[in-house]
Amino acid sequence: MISNQREFIRVKVVIHVELRVGGNVVIPGKIDNISLNGLLICTDSIVPDQTPCLVRIHLDGGTGGPTIEANGQVVRAGSGKLAVQFSEILGTEGMSHLQNLILYNSGHQVDQAEAEFQSHLGLKANS
């Protein structure tokens, strides 16, 4: 059996997300999975690897409620999916929203998720 060497657990969620690249180009998609340091997005758009982006996750489906915003970079693209690594979570509540999203969707991995939050300073939150 191969052990998972990832730094953070990934949880499955299906939430609307937008990537903003090159200033005003908006790439819509749905999250496939998310962790404290990034996410995998299902989208038909093609974005080159290493492209800087702003990630905007609409926790309420895009009706003007809470969002998580993060600066990041596309680290892998292909097969209708984009992998984005976060470099910075934006806003005063962004990291809290991200942690709550992961905890709520972590199922039997909730203890592992909580341990990760405690043991990793990981990303910096920027207000």
A tleap script that builds the chain and sets N, CA, C and O, in Angstrom:
source leaprc.protein.ff14SB
mol = sequence {
  NMET ILE SER ASN GLN ARG GLU PHE ILE ARG
  VAL LYS VAL VAL ILE HIE VAL GLU LEU ARG
  VAL GLY GLY ASN VAL VAL ILE PRO GLY LYS
  ILE ASP ASN ILE SER LEU ASN GLY LEU LEU
  ILE CYS THR ASP SER ILE VAL PRO ASP GLN
  THR PRO CYS LEU VAL ARG ILE HIE LEU ASP
  GLY GLY THR GLY GLY PRO THR ILE GLU ALA
  ASN GLY GLN VAL VAL ARG ALA GLY SER GLY
  LYS LEU ALA VAL GLN PHE SER GLU ILE LEU
  GLY THR GLU GLY MET SER HIE LEU GLN ASN
  LEU ILE LEU TYR ASN SER GLY HIE GLN VAL
  ASP GLN ALA GLU ALA GLU PHE GLN SER HIE
  LEU GLY LEU LYS ALA ASN CSER
}
set mol.1.N position { 0.837 -1.167 0.000 }
set mol.1.CA position { 0.000 0.000 0.000 }
set mol.1.C position { 0.895 1.249 0.000 }
set mol.1.O position { 1.868 1.302 0.752 }
set mol.2.N position { 0.585 2.238 -0.821 }
set mol.2.CA position { 1.353 3.469 -0.915 }
set mol.2.C position { 0.743 4.491 0.031 }
set mol.2.O position { -0.465 4.725 0.000 }
set mol.3.N position { 1.579 5.104 0.878 }
set mol.3.CA position { 1.057 6.103 1.810 }
set mol.3.C position { 0.916 7.443 1.108 }
set mol.3.O position { 1.632 7.738 0.151 }
set mol.4.N position { -0.012 8.245 1.596 }
set mol.4.CA position { -0.253 9.566 1.054 }
set mol.4.C position { 0.815 10.512 1.597 }
set mol.4.O position { 0.899 10.713 2.809 }
set mol.5.N position { 1.622 11.088 0.729 }
set mol.5.CA position { 2.721 11.953 1.129 }
set mol.5.C position { 2.340 13.434 1.105 }
set mol.5.O position { 3.219 14.292 1.200 }
set mol.6.N position { 1.078 13.744 0.983 }
set mol.6.CA position { 0.653 15.137 0.924 }
set mol.6.C position { 0.778 15.795 2.296 }
set mol.6.O position { 0.618 15.152 3.333 }
set mol.7.N position { 1.064 17.076 2.270 }
set mol.7.CA position { 1.195 17.820 3.518 }
set mol.7.C position { -0.152 18.007 4.201 }
set mol.7.O position { -0.231 17.985 5.429 }
set mol.8.N position { -1.214 18.192 3.418 }
set mol.8.CA position { -2.552 18.436 3.961 }
set mol.8.C position { -3.552 17.482 3.319 }
set mol.8.O position { -3.405 17.099 2.158 }
set mol.9.N position { -4.568 17.104 4.088 }
set mol.9.CA position { -5.616 16.260 3.522 }
set mol.9.C position { -6.406 17.057 2.490 }
set mol.9.O position { -6.503 18.282 2.560 }
set mol.10.N position { -6.958 16.338 1.546 }
set mol.10.CA position { -7.864 16.926 0.557 }
set mol.10.C position { -9.266 16.471 0.894 }
set mol.10.O position { -9.474 15.327 1.300 }
set mol.11.N position { -10.228 17.362 0.728 }
set mol.11.CA position { -11.623 16.986 0.929 }
set mol.11.C position { -12.400 17.278 -0.344 }
set mol.11.O position { -12.117 18.238 -1.060 }
set mol.12.N position { -13.378 16.437 -0.606 }
set mol.12.CA position { -14.231 16.613 -1.783 }
set mol.12.C position { -15.317 17.637 -1.466 }
set mol.12.O position { -16.006 17.536 -0.451 }
set mol.13.N position { -15.455 18.610 -2.338 }
set mol.13.CA position { -16.544 19.583 -2.268 }
set mol.13.C position { -16.923 19.930 -3.703 }
set mol.13.O position { -16.103 19.806 -4.612 }
set mol.14.N position { -18.128 20.351 -3.900 }
set mol.14.CA position { -18.548 20.840 -5.211 }
set mol.14.C position { -19.128 22.229 -4.985 }
set mol.14.O position { -20.296 22.395 -4.632 }
set mol.15.N position { -18.268 23.218 -5.203 }
set mol.15.CA position { -18.630 24.615 -4.972 }
set mol.15.C position { -18.145 25.429 -6.167 }
set mol.15.O position { -17.105 25.131 -6.755 }
set mol.16.N position { -18.909 26.454 -6.517 }
set mol.16.CA position { -18.516 27.351 -7.605 }
set mol.16.C position { -17.255 28.112 -7.215 }
set mol.16.O position { -17.108 28.560 -6.078 }
set mol.17.N position { -16.351 28.249 -8.179 }
set mol.17.CA position { -15.111 28.981 -7.968 }
set mol.17.C position { -14.790 29.777 -9.221 }
set mol.17.O position { -15.171 29.397 -10.328 }
set mol.18.N position { -14.089 30.877 -9.034 }
set mol.18.CA position { -13.594 31.673 -10.156 }
set mol.18.C position { -12.100 31.858 -9.995 }
set mol.18.O position { -11.599 32.063 -8.889 }
set mol.19.N position { -11.401 31.782 -11.100 }
set mol.19.CA position { -9.999 32.180 -11.148 }
set mol.19.C position { -9.936 33.469 -11.942 }
set mol.19.O position { -10.559 33.587 -12.997 }
set mol.20.N position { -9.200 34.416 -11.446 }
set mol.20.CA position { -8.934 35.637 -12.207 }
set mol.20.C position { -7.468 35.599 -12.605 }
set mol.20.O position { -6.576 35.553 -11.758 }
set mol.21.N position { -7.241 35.618 -13.895 }
set mol.21.CA position { -5.877 35.588 -14.425 }
set mol.21.C position { -5.663 36.785 -15.333 }
set mol.21.O position { -6.606 37.265 -15.963 }
set mol.22.N position { -4.460 37.260 -15.405 }
set mol.22.CA position { -4.143 38.368 -16.301 }
set mol.22.C position { -4.975 39.602 -16.042 }
set mol.22.O position { -5.327 40.316 -16.981 }
set mol.23.N position { -5.292 39.865 -14.809 }
set mol.23.CA position { -6.070 41.054 -14.472 }
set mol.23.C position { -7.560 40.789 -14.412 }
set mol.23.O position { -8.115 40.600 -13.329 }
set mol.24.N position { -8.223 40.774 -15.577 }
set mol.24.CA position { -9.680 40.695 -15.586 }
set mol.24.C position { -10.258 39.464 -16.261 }
set mol.24.O position { -11.476 39.380 -16.415 }
set mol.25.N position { -9.440 38.508 -16.667 }
set mol.25.CA position { -9.957 37.302 -17.305 }
set mol.25.C position { -10.484 36.369 -16.219 }
set mol.25.O position { -9.738 35.931 -15.343 }
set mol.26.N position { -11.784 36.073 -16.291 }
set mol.26.CA position { -12.421 35.224 -15.282 }
set mol.26.C position { -12.606 33.826 -15.851 }
set mol.26.O position { -13.214 33.645 -16.906 }
set mol.27.N position { -12.069 32.838 -15.133 }
set mol.27.CA position { -12.198 31.430 -15.496 }
set mol.27.C position { -13.160 30.791 -14.497 }
set mol.27.O position { -12.801 30.622 -13.332 }
set mol.28.N position { -14.384 30.430 -14.925 }
set mol.28.CA position { -15.313 29.791 -13.994 }
set mol.28.C position { -15.056 28.289 -13.888 }
set mol.28.O position { -14.513 27.674 -14.806 }
set mol.29.N position { -15.450 27.715 -12.765 }
set mol.29.CA position { -15.317 26.278 -12.590 }
set mol.29.C position { -15.979 25.808 -11.320 }
set mol.29.O position { -16.603 26.584 -10.597 }
set mol.30.N position { -15.835 24.531 -11.061 }
set mol.30.CA position { -16.333 23.905 -9.830 }
set mol.30.C position { -15.156 23.237 -9.140 }
set mol.30.O position { -14.303 22.633 -9.790 }
set mol.31.N position { -15.119 23.350 -7.818 }
set mol.31.CA position { -14.059 22.693 -7.063 }
set mol.31.C position { -14.314 21.199 -7.053 }
set mol.31.O position { -15.439 20.755 -6.822 }
set mol.32.N position { -13.275 20.430 -7.303 }
set mol.32.CA position { -13.324 18.981 -7.168 }
set mol.32.C position { -12.882 18.591 -5.759 }
set mol.32.O position { -13.555 17.813 -5.082 }
set mol.33.N position { -11.728 19.146 -5.319 }
set mol.33.CA position { -11.266 18.931 -3.952 }
set mol.33.C position { -10.428 20.120 -3.516 }
set mol.33.O position { -9.936 20.897 -4.334 }
set mol.34.N position { -10.278 20.240 -2.187 }
set mol.34.CA position { -9.585 21.399 -1.630 }
set mol.34.C position { -8.796 20.975 -0.401 }
set mol.34.O position { -9.160 20.025 0.291 }
set mol.35.N position { -7.706 21.696 -0.139 }
set mol.35.CA position { -6.904 21.499 1.062 }
set mol.35.C position { -6.470 22.882 1.551 }
set mol.35.O position { -6.828 23.897 0.954 }
set mol.36.N position { -5.708 22.915 2.625 }
set mol.36.CA position { -5.222 24.196 3.135 }
set mol.36.C position { -4.262 24.886 2.184 }
set mol.36.O position { -4.086 26.102 2.262 }
set mol.37.N position { -3.637 24.133 1.285 }
set mol.37.CA position { -2.670 24.786 0.411 }
set mol.37.C position { -3.049 24.813 -1.064 }
set mol.37.O position { -2.229 25.201 -1.896 }
set mol.38.N position { -4.281 24.406 -1.412 }
set mol.38.CA position { -4.677 24.496 -2.807 }
set mol.38.C position { -5.964 23.778 -3.117 }
set mol.38.O position { -6.651 23.277 -2.227 }
set mol.39.N position { -6.280 23.736 -4.401 }
set mol.39.CA position { -7.517 23.090 -4.832 }
set mol.39.C position { -7.389 22.571 -6.252 }
set mol.39.O position { -6.494 22.960 -7.002 }
set mol.40.N position { -8.311 21.679 -6.601 }
set mol.40.CA position { -8.411 21.149 -7.955 }
set mol.40.C position { -9.750 21.616 -8.508 }
set mol.40.O position { -10.797 21.393 -7.901 }
set mol.41.N position { -9.703 22.265 -9.666 }
set mol.41.CA position { -10.888 22.866 -10.273 }
set mol.41.C position { -11.244 22.132 -11.551 }
set mol.41.O position { -10.376 21.846 -12.376 }
set mol.42.N position { -12.518 21.830 -11.711 }
set mol.42.CA position { -13.031 21.285 -12.972 }
set mol.42.C position { -13.465 22.470 -13.836 }
set mol.42.O position { -14.320 23.260 -13.435 }
set mol.43.N position { -12.871 22.585 -15.017 }
set mol.43.CA position { -13.187 23.682 -15.924 }
set mol.43.C position { -12.813 23.282 -17.343 }
set mol.43.O position { -11.934 22.445 -17.548 }
set mol.44.N position { -13.478 23.881 -18.313 }
set mol.44.CA position { -13.133 23.651 -19.707 }
set mol.44.C position { -12.043 24.601 -20.189 }
set mol.44.O position { -11.516 24.439 -21.289 }
set mol.45.N position { -11.707 25.587 -19.369 }
set mol.45.CA position { -10.706 26.584 -19.750 }
set mol.45.C position { -9.302 26.008 -19.629 }
set mol.45.O position { -9.040 25.116 -18.822 }
set mol.46.N position { -8.414 26.541 -20.450 }
set mol.46.CA position { -7.018 26.125 -20.433 }
set mol.46.C position { -6.181 27.292 -19.934 }
set mol.46.O position { -6.244 28.399 -20.470 }
set mol.47.N position { -5.403 27.026 -18.905 }
set mol.47.CA position { -4.523 28.037 -18.320 }
set mol.47.C position { -3.137 27.401 -18.203 }
set mol.47.O position { -3.015 26.299 -17.668 }
set mol.48.N position { -2.098 28.068 -18.687 }
set mol.48.CA position { -0.754 27.485 -18.611 }
set mol.48.C position { -0.270 27.308 -17.170 }
set mol.48.O position { -0.635 28.071 -16.276 }
set mol.49.N position { 0.563 26.280 -16.968 }
set mol.49.CA position { 1.215 26.094 -15.678 }
set mol.49.C position { 1.988 27.360 -15.315 }
set mol.49.O position { 2.453 28.097 -16.183 }
set mol.50.N position { 2.111 27.589 -14.010 }
set mol.50.CA position { 2.837 28.725 -13.435 }
set mol.50.C position { 2.128 30.067 -13.616 }
set mol.50.O position { 2.721 31.110 -13.342 }
set mol.51.N position { 0.874 30.064 -14.070 }
set mol.51.CA position { 0.120 31.304 -14.222 }
set mol.51.C position { -0.356 31.777 -12.847 }
set mol.51.O position { -1.048 31.035 -12.150 }
set mol.52.N position { 0.008 33.006 -12.446 }
set mol.52.CA position { -0.507 33.552 -11.195 }
set mol.52.C position { -2.010 33.801 -11.322 }
set mol.52.O position { -2.504 34.118 -12.405 }
set mol.53.N position { -2.727 33.657 -10.218 }
set mol.53.CA position { -4.177 33.851 -10.276 }
set mol.53.C position { -4.719 34.295 -8.921 }
set mol.53.O position { -4.067 34.149 -7.887 }
set mol.54.N position { -5.911 34.833 -8.960 }
set mol.54.CA position { -6.692 35.124 -7.767 }
set mol.54.C position { -7.826 34.116 -7.759 }
set mol.54.O position { -8.563 34.002 -8.738 }
set mol.55.N position { -7.971 33.383 -6.660 }
set mol.55.CA position { -9.026 32.391 -6.511 }
set mol.55.C position { -10.151 33.018 -5.694 }
set mol.55.O position { -9.905 33.619 -4.648 }
set mol.56.N position { -11.368 32.878 -6.166 }
set mol.56.CA position { -12.534 33.364 -5.414 }
set mol.56.C position { -13.530 32.216 -5.298 }
set mol.56.O position { -14.128 31.792 -6.287 }
set mol.57.N position { -13.700 31.715 -4.062 }
set mol.57.CA position { -14.610 30.601 -3.777 }
set mol.57.C position { -15.886 31.173 -3.194 }
set mol.57.O position { -15.859 31.831 -2.155 }
set mol.58.N position { -17.002 30.925 -3.859 }
set mol.58.CA position { -18.303 31.435 -3.423 }
set mol.58.C position { -18.988 30.385 -2.545 }
set mol.58.O position { -19.545 29.413 -3.055 }
set mol.59.N position { -18.946 30.583 -1.243 }
set mol.59.CA position { -19.472 29.590 -0.312 }
set mol.59.C position { -20.990 29.471 -0.369 }
set mol.59.O position { -21.544 28.465 0.073 }
set mol.60.N position { -21.664 30.472 -0.900 }
set mol.60.CA position { -23.125 30.461 -0.974 }
set mol.60.C position { -23.642 30.270 -2.392 }
set mol.60.O position { -24.821 30.506 -2.656 }
set mol.61.N position { -22.785 29.849 -3.298 }
set mol.61.CA position { -23.201 29.651 -4.681 }
set mol.61.C position { -23.150 30.906 -5.521 }
set mol.61.O position { -23.633 30.902 -6.654 }
set mol.62.N position { -22.582 31.977 -5.006 }
set mol.62.CA position { -22.420 33.190 -5.797 }
set mol.62.C position { -23.523 34.208 -5.638 }
set mol.62.O position { -23.729 35.040 -6.522 }
set mol.63.N position { -24.244 34.159 -4.520 }
set mol.63.CA position { -25.359 35.100 -4.324 }
set mol.63.C position { -24.988 36.285 -3.441 }
set mol.63.O position { -25.868 36.957 -2.903 }
set mol.64.N position { -23.684 36.546 -3.287 }
set mol.64.CA position { -23.258 37.719 -2.537 }
set mol.64.C position { -22.903 37.446 -1.087 }
set mol.64.O position { -22.640 38.387 -0.338 }
set mol.65.N position { -22.888 36.211 -0.676 }
set mol.65.CA position { -22.539 35.854 0.697 }
set mol.65.C position { -21.048 35.693 0.877 }
set mol.65.O position { -20.263 36.276 0.130 }
set mol.66.N position { -20.650 34.905 1.866 }
set mol.66.CA position { -19.225 34.772 2.175 }
set mol.66.C position { -18.422 34.134 1.046 }
set mol.66.O position { -18.901 33.254 0.331 }
set mol.67.N position { -17.196 34.605 0.913 }
set mol.67.CA position { -16.273 34.056 -0.077 }
set mol.67.C position { -14.905 33.838 0.572 }
set mol.67.O position { -14.574 34.440 1.594 }
set mol.68.N position { -14.144 32.978 -0.041 }
set mol.68.CA position { -12.742 32.811 0.308 }
set mol.68.C position { -11.958 33.306 -0.887 }
set mol.68.O position { -12.199 32.874 -2.014 }
set mol.69.N position { -11.017 34.214 -0.650 }
set mol.69.CA position { -10.165 34.702 -1.718 }
set mol.69.C position { -8.719 34.374 -1.378 }
set mol.69.O position { -8.289 34.495 -0.231 }
set mol.70.N position { -7.981 33.958 -2.398 }
set mol.70.CA position { -6.571 33.610 -2.202 }
set mol.70.C position { -5.779 33.920 -3.455 }
set mol.70.O position { -6.268 33.759 -4.574 }
set mol.71.N position { -4.567 34.360 -3.257 }
set mol.71.CA position { -3.623 34.439 -4.360 }
set mol.71.C position { -3.037 33.051 -4.538 }
set mol.71.O position { -2.845 32.318 -3.568 }
set mol.72.N position { -2.755 32.698 -5.780 }
set mol.72.CA position { -2.203 31.382 -6.037 }
set mol.72.C position { -1.549 31.301 -7.390 }
set mol.72.O position { -1.321 32.305 -8.064 }
set mol.73.N position { -1.251 30.065 -7.770 }
set mol.73.CA position { -0.590 29.803 -9.039 }
set mol.73.C position { -1.054 28.459 -9.574 }
set mol.73.O position { -1.144 27.483 -8.829 }
set mol.74.N position { -1.348 28.411 -10.864 }
set mol.74.CA position { -1.701 27.147 -11.504 }
set mol.74.C position { -0.431 26.292 -11.534 }
set mol.74.O position { 0.594 26.705 -12.077 }
set mol.75.N position { -0.513 25.103 -10.944 }
set mol.75.CA position { 0.664 24.228 -10.906 }
set mol.75.C position { 0.526 23.024 -11.822 }
set mol.75.O position { 1.510 22.341 -12.106 }
set mol.76.N position { -0.689 22.760 -12.283 }
set mol.76.CA position { -0.905 21.646 -13.216 }
set mol.76.C position { -2.213 21.878 -13.954 }
set mol.76.O position { -3.213 22.277 -13.357 }
set mol.77.N position { -2.197 21.624 -15.254 }
set mol.77.CA position { -3.400 21.773 -16.066 }
set mol.77.C position { -3.524 20.572 -16.998 }
set mol.77.O position { -2.531 20.082 -17.536 }
set mol.78.N position { -4.754 20.110 -17.179 }
set mol.78.CA position { -4.984 19.018 -18.111 }
set mol.78.C position { -6.256 18.269 -17.810 }
set mol.78.O position { -6.744 18.282 -16.680 }
set mol.79.N position { -6.790 17.619 -18.817 }
set mol.79.CA position { -7.991 16.781 -18.693 }
set mol.79.C position { -9.166 17.499 -18.049 }
set mol.79.O position { -9.892 16.912 -17.246 }
set mol.80.N position { -9.353 18.765 -18.398 }
set mol.80.CA position { -10.497 19.513 -17.879 }
set mol.80.C position { -10.364 19.921 -16.430 }
set mol.80.O position { -11.355 20.257 -15.782 }
set mol.81.N position { -9.134 19.894 -15.912 }
set mol.81.CA position { -8.915 20.266 -14.511 }
set mol.81.C position { -7.686 21.153 -14.389 }
set mol.81.O position { -6.735 21.043 -15.164 }
set mol.82.N position { -7.729 22.041 -13.388 }
set mol.82.CA position { -6.598 22.900 -13.054 }
set mol.82.C position { -6.275 22.713 -11.584 }
set mol.82.O position { -7.171 22.779 -10.741 }
set mol.83.N position { -5.009 22.481 -11.262 }
set mol.83.CA position { -4.555 22.420 -9.877 }
set mol.83.C position { -3.939 23.775 -9.539 }
set mol.83.O position { -3.069 24.271 -10.256 }
set mol.84.N position { -4.400 24.362 -8.440 }
set mol.84.CA position { -3.922 25.670 -8.015 }
set mol.84.C position { -3.333 25.542 -6.616 }
set mol.84.O position { -3.946 24.961 -5.720 }
set mol.85.N position { -2.149 26.088 -6.445 }
set mol.85.CA position { -1.526 26.134 -5.128 }
set mol.85.C position { -1.691 27.539 -4.575 }
set mol.85.O position { -1.368 28.523 -5.241 }
set mol.86.N position { -2.201 27.625 -3.341 }
set mol.86.CA position { -2.362 28.929 -2.697 }
set mol.86.C position { -1.017 29.455 -2.231 }
set mol.86.O position { -0.160 28.693 -1.784 }
set mol.87.N position { -0.838 30.772 -2.340 }
set mol.87.CA position { 0.333 31.424 -1.767 }
set mol.87.C position { -0.060 32.338 -0.615 }
set mol.87.O position { 0.757 32.636 0.256 }
set mol.88.N position { -1.325 32.785 -0.611 }
set mol.88.CA position { -1.779 33.713 0.420 }
set mol.88.C position { -3.308 33.719 0.462 }
set mol.88.O position { -3.969 33.848 -0.569 }
set mol.89.N position { -3.851 33.580 1.655 }
set mol.89.CA position { -5.296 33.703 1.850 }
set mol.89.C position { -5.576 35.162 2.174 }
set mol.89.O position { -4.919 35.745 3.036 }
set mol.90.N position { -6.545 35.753 1.491 }
set mol.90.CA position { -6.835 37.176 1.644 }
set mol.90.C position { -8.033 37.406 2.562 }
set mol.90.O position { -8.920 36.559 2.665 }
set mol.91.N position { -8.046 38.547 3.218 }
set mol.91.CA position { -9.172 38.930 4.060 }
set mol.91.C position { -9.043 38.414 5.479 }
set mol.91.O position { -8.335 37.442 5.741 }
set mol.92.N position { -9.729 39.071 6.382 }
set mol.92.CA position { -9.620 38.735 7.794 }
set mol.92.C position { -10.290 37.412 8.153 }
set mol.92.O position { -9.882 36.766 9.118 }
set mol.93.N position { -11.297 36.997 7.408 }
set mol.93.CA position { -12.016 35.763 7.718 }
set mol.93.C position { -11.721 34.626 6.748 }
set mol.93.O position { -12.257 33.530 6.910 }
set mol.94.N position { -10.888 34.861 5.756 }
set mol.94.CA position { -10.632 33.870 4.720 }
set mol.94.C position { -10.095 32.550 5.242 }
set mol.94.O position { -10.603 31.493 4.869 }
set mol.95.N position { -9.076 32.585 6.098 }
set mol.95.CA position { -8.493 31.349 6.615 }
set mol.95.C position { -9.497 30.608 7.488 }
set mol.95.O position { -9.572 29.381 7.438 }
set mol.96.N position { -10.254 31.327 8.274 }
set mol.96.CA position { -11.282 30.694 9.119 }
set mol.96.C position { -12.332 30.014 8.254 }
set mol.96.O position { -12.736 28.890 8.551 }
set mol.97.N position { -12.782 30.673 7.189 }
set mol.97.CA position { -13.766 30.067 6.276 }
set mol.97.C position { -13.185 28.807 5.620 }
set mol.97.O position { -13.875 27.797 5.485 }
set mol.98.N position { -11.909 28.877 5.212 }
set mol.98.CA position { -11.268 27.735 4.570 }
set mol.98.C position { -11.171 26.557 5.543 }
set mol.98.O position { -11.491 25.426 5.175 }
set mol.99.N position { -10.739 26.806 6.759 }
set mol.99.CA position { -10.643 25.741 7.752 }
set mol.99.C position { -12.019 25.135 8.043 }
set mol.99.O position { -12.149 23.916 8.153 }
set mol.100.N position { -13.034 25.977 8.165 }
set mol.100.CA position { -14.390 25.465 8.412 }
set mol.100.C position { -14.898 24.629 7.245 }
set mol.100.O position { -15.542 23.601 7.456 }
set mol.101.N position { -14.617 25.055 6.021 }
set mol.101.CA position { -15.015 24.290 4.842 }
set mol.101.C position { -14.362 22.907 4.861 }
set mol.101.O position { -15.014 21.900 4.587 }
set mol.102.N position { -13.080 22.870 5.185 }
set mol.102.CA position { -12.366 21.592 5.240 }
set mol.102.C position { -12.903 20.719 6.367 }
set mol.102.O position { -13.154 19.533 6.156 }
set mol.103.N position { -13.084 21.283 7.558 }
set mol.103.CA position { -13.611 20.501 8.684 }
set mol.103.C position { -14.994 19.937 8.373 }
set mol.103.O position { -15.256 18.761 8.625 }
set mol.104.N position { -15.869 20.762 7.834 }
set mol.104.CA position { -17.249 20.343 7.551 }
set mol.104.C position { -17.298 19.185 6.558 }
set mol.104.O position { -18.193 18.342 6.623 }
set mol.105.N position { -16.337 19.145 5.641 }
set mol.105.CA position { -16.330 18.126 4.591 }
set mol.105.C position { -15.305 17.015 4.804 }
set mol.105.O position { -15.108 16.186 3.916 }
set mol.106.N position { -14.654 16.985 5.957 }
set mol.106.CA position { -13.569 16.027 6.172 }
set mol.106.C position { -14.040 14.648 6.628 }
set mol.106.O position { -13.247 13.706 6.628 }
set mol.107.N position { -15.298 14.504 7.012 }
set mol.107.CA position { -15.819 13.194 7.392 }
set mol.107.C position { -14.995 12.529 8.464 }
set mol.107.O position { -14.759 13.115 9.520 }
set mol.108.N position { -14.547 11.302 8.206 }
set mol.108.CA position { -13.778 10.546 9.196 }
set mol.108.C position { -12.360 11.095 9.391 }
set mol.108.O position { -11.635 10.606 10.258 }
set mol.109.N position { -11.951 12.090 8.616 }
set mol.109.CA position { -10.609 12.677 8.730 }
set mol.109.C position { -10.605 13.955 9.569 }
set mol.109.O position { -9.631 14.708 9.532 }
set mol.110.N position { -11.666 14.210 10.316 }
set mol.110.CA position { -11.777 15.461 11.066 }
set mol.110.C position { -10.641 15.628 12.069 }
set mol.110.O position { -10.129 16.736 12.228 }
set mol.111.N position { -10.239 14.565 12.743 }
set mol.111.CA position { -9.136 14.667 13.701 }
set mol.111.C position { -7.827 15.026 13.001 }
set mol.111.O position { -7.036 15.819 13.513 }
set mol.112.N position { -7.609 14.438 11.834 }
set mol.112.CA position { -6.401 14.745 11.069 }
set mol.112.C position { -6.420 16.205 10.618 }
set mol.112.O position { -5.395 16.884 10.680 }
set mol.113.N position { -7.570 16.689 10.167 }
set mol.113.CA position { -7.683 18.083 9.730 }
set mol.113.C position { -7.383 19.026 10.886 }
set mol.113.O position { -6.634 19.989 10.720 }
set mol.114.N position { -7.955 18.762 12.046 }
set mol.114.CA position { -7.713 19.623 13.202 }
set mol.114.C position { -6.239 19.604 13.605 }
set mol.114.O position { -5.688 20.637 13.984 }
set mol.115.N position { -5.604 18.447 13.527 }
set mol.115.CA position { -4.182 18.346 13.848 }
set mol.115.C position { -3.347 19.165 12.863 }
set mol.115.O position { -2.375 19.808 13.260 }
set mol.116.N position { -3.718 19.144 11.586 }
set mol.116.CA position { -3.005 19.941 10.582 }
set mol.116.C position { -3.114 21.428 10.892 }
set mol.116.O position { -2.135 22.165 10.777 }
set mol.117.N position { -4.304 21.863 11.283 }
set mol.117.CA position { -4.498 23.282 11.588 }
set mol.117.C position { -3.597 23.705 12.742 }
set mol.117.O position { -3.067 24.816 12.748 }
set mol.118.N position { -3.428 22.825 13.710 }
set mol.118.CA position { -2.616 23.138 14.886 }
set mol.118.C position { -1.118 23.060 14.612 }
set mol.118.O position { -0.347 23.847 15.163 }
set mol.119.N position { -0.701 22.125 13.773 }
set mol.119.CA position { 0.733 21.877 13.606 }
set mol.119.C position { 1.385 22.636 12.458 }
set mol.119.O position { 2.613 22.689 12.378 }
set mol.120.N position { 0.602 23.215 11.581 }
set mol.120.CA position { 1.171 23.922 10.433 }
set mol.120.C position { 0.759 25.375 10.463 }
set mol.120.O position { -0.424 25.706 10.532 }
set mol.121.N position { 1.735 26.217 10.409 }
set mol.121.CA position { 1.414 27.621 10.228 }
set mol.121.C position { 1.019 27.840 8.780 }
set mol.121.O position { 0.207 28.712 8.469 }
set mol.122.N position { 1.606 27.033 7.888 }
set mol.122.CA position { 1.217 27.002 6.477 }
set mol.122.C position { 1.133 28.368 5.844 }
set mol.122.O position { 2.100 29.129 5.812 }
set mol.123.N position { -0.035 28.655 5.348 }
set mol.123.CA position { -0.257 29.906 4.630 }
set mol.123.C position { -0.422 31.061 5.577 }
set mol.123.O position { -0.908 30.901 6.697 }
set mol.124.N position { -0.026 32.195 5.139 }
set mol.124.CA position { -0.303 33.375 5.936 }
set mol.124.C position { -1.632 33.950 5.487 }
set mol.124.O position { -1.946 33.984 4.298 }
set mol.125.N position { -2.388 34.391 6.440 }
set mol.125.CA position { -3.626 35.102 6.147 }
set mol.125.C position { -3.284 36.583 6.096 }
set mol.125.O position { -2.558 37.084 6.954 }
set mol.126.N position { -3.796 37.278 5.105 }
set mol.126.CA position { -3.504 38.692 4.940 }
set mol.126.C position { -4.798 39.469 4.994 }
set mol.126.O position { -5.705 39.238 4.194 }
set mol.127.N position { -4.885 40.386 5.933 }
set mol.127.CA position { -6.118 41.189 6.056 }
set mol.127.C position { -6.025 42.477 5.298 }
set mol.127.O position { -6.973 43.263 5.298 }
savepdb mol mol.pdb
quit
